Amino acid sequence: MLQEFRTFISRGNVVDLAVGVIIGAAFGRIVSALVEGILLPPLGMLLGRVDFSSLFVVLDRTKGEPESLARAKDLGVPVIAYGQFVNEVISFIIVALAVFIVVKQANRLKREAPVPATPMKDCPFCASSIPAKATRCPNCTSTI
């Protein structure tokens, strides 16, 4: 079992996957910082000084109307914190766009060279196009 594990770990794909996960986690934090620190504040200013991370709806008003999300959590008031969801959706869209661009570029660079065309000739019996080295027509099965 130890030998199988060593063989599994020594494969290049496992190491590549580990590196991808680590870089992906770091990239996710960078995108979160970009969304929360750079993109949403100007957007909030344009929409009338809205702080997306603190947007919420109070579900139970018996304990009063808390003025902030932090205060609602302190009081134990049930809320729907939809502002945090908005932040996460924007982060997801940015990450998905970045991954799409990276994969598209990688696929463009990885394209295989076109296979050289094999010389062709016409079958004298059925006039279909066949490879020049063929000794029998695949369409009419005549010997050439």
C-alpha positions in Angstrom: 0.0 0.0 0.0 2.9 2.4 0.8 4.3 1.7 -2.7 1.0 2.5 -4.3 0.8 5.7 -2.4 4.3 6.7 -3.4 3.5 5.9 -7.0 0.3 8.0 -6.8 2.1 11.0 -5.2 5.0 10.9 -7.6 2.7 11.3 -10.6 3.0 14.8 -12.2 -0.8 15.3 -12.2 -1.0 15.2 -8.4 1.7 17.7 -7.9 0.1 20.0 -10.6 -3.3 19.7 -8.8 -1.7 20.6 -5.5 0.0 23.6 -6.9 -3.3 24.6 -8.7 -5.3 24.4 -5.4 -2.7 26.5 -3.5 -2.5 29.2 -6.2 -6.3 29.1 -6.5 -6.8 29.7 -2.8 -4.3 32.6 -2.9 -6.0 34.0 -6.0 -9.4 33.8 -4.3 -8.1 36.0 -1.4 -6.7 38.5 -3.9 -10.1 38.7 -5.7 -11.9 39.1 -2.4 -9.7 42.0 -1.5 -10.2 43.5 -4.9 -14.0 43.2 -4.7 -14.4 44.4 -1.1 -11.6 47.0 -1.1 -11.6 48.4 -4.6 -14.7 47.6 -6.6 -17.6 47.8 -4.1 -16.7 51.1 -2.3 -17.0 53.2 -5.5 -20.0 51.3 -6.6 -21.6 51.9 -3.2 -20.8 55.7 -3.5 -22.5 55.7 -6.9 -25.6 54.0 -5.4 -25.9 56.5 -2.6 -23.2 55.6 0.0 -24.3 51.9 0.3 -21.9 49.5 2.1 -22.7 46.2 0.5 -21.2 44.0 3.2 -23.6 45.5 5.8 -26.8 45.2 3.9 -29.4 43.0 5.7 -33.1 42.4 6.3 -34.4 41.9 9.9 -36.6 38.8 10.2 -37.7 39.2 13.8 -38.5 42.8 14.9 -39.5 41.9 18.5 -36.0 42.7 19.8 -36.0 46.1 18.0 -34.5 47.4 14.8 -30.7 47.0 14.9 -28.7 49.8 13.2 -26.0 47.5 11.8 -25.3 43.9 11.0 -22.8 43.6 13.8 -25.4 44.9 16.3 -28.0 42.5 15.0 -25.6 39.6 15.5 -24.7 40.9 19.0 -28.4 41.0 19.9 -29.1 37.6 18.4 -31.6 39.0 15.9 -32.2 36.7 12.9 -31.3 38.5 9.7 -30.8 37.8 6.1 -27.3 39.3 5.3 -27.8 39.6 1.6 -24.9 42.2 1.2 -22.3 39.6 1.9 -24.0 37.4 -0.7 -23.7 40.2 -3.2 -19.9 40.5 -2.4 -19.5 36.7 -2.9 -21.4 36.7 -6.2 -19.2 39.5 -7.6 -16.1 37.7 -6.4 -17.3 34.5 -8.1 -17.9 36.3 -11.4 -14.4 37.8 -11.3 -12.8 34.5 -10.5 -14.8 32.7 -13.2 -13.9 35.3 -15.8 -10.2 35.1 -14.9 -10.3 31.2 -15.1 -12.1 31.4 -18.4 -9.4 33.8 -19.8 -6.5 31.6 -18.5 -8.1 28.4 -19.9 -8.9 30.0 -23.2 -5.3 31.2 -23.6 -3.9 27.9 -22.5 -6.0 26.1 -25.1 -5.0 28.5 -27.8 -1.3 27.8 -27.0 -1.9 24.0 -26.8 -3.5 23.6 -30.2 -2.1 20.7 -32.1 -0.4 21.1 -35.4 -2.6 20.1 -38.3 -2.1 16.6 -39.5 -0.5 16.7 -43.0 -3.0 15.7 -45.6 -2.5 12.2 -47.1 -2.2 12.1 -50.8 -5.4 11.0 -52.4 -6.5 9.4 -55.7 -9.8 8.5 -57.3 -11.2 5.0 -57.4 -11.5 4.0 -61.1 -14.7 2.1 -60.4 -16.8 4.3 -58.1 -14.9 7.7 -58.5 -14.7 8.2 -54.8 -11.6 9.7 -53.2 -9.3 7.2 -51.5 -5.8 7.3 -50.0 -3.1 6.9 -52.7 -1.6 3.9 -50.9 -4.9 2.0 -50.8 -5.1 -1.3 -52.6 -8.9 -1.7 -52.1 -11.6 0.9 -52.2 -13.4 1.2 -48.9 -16.6 2.3 -50.7 -17.1 -0.2 -53.5 -14.5 -2.8 -52.2 -13.0 -3.1 -55.7 -9.3 -4.1 -55.9 -7.2 -1.3 -57.3 
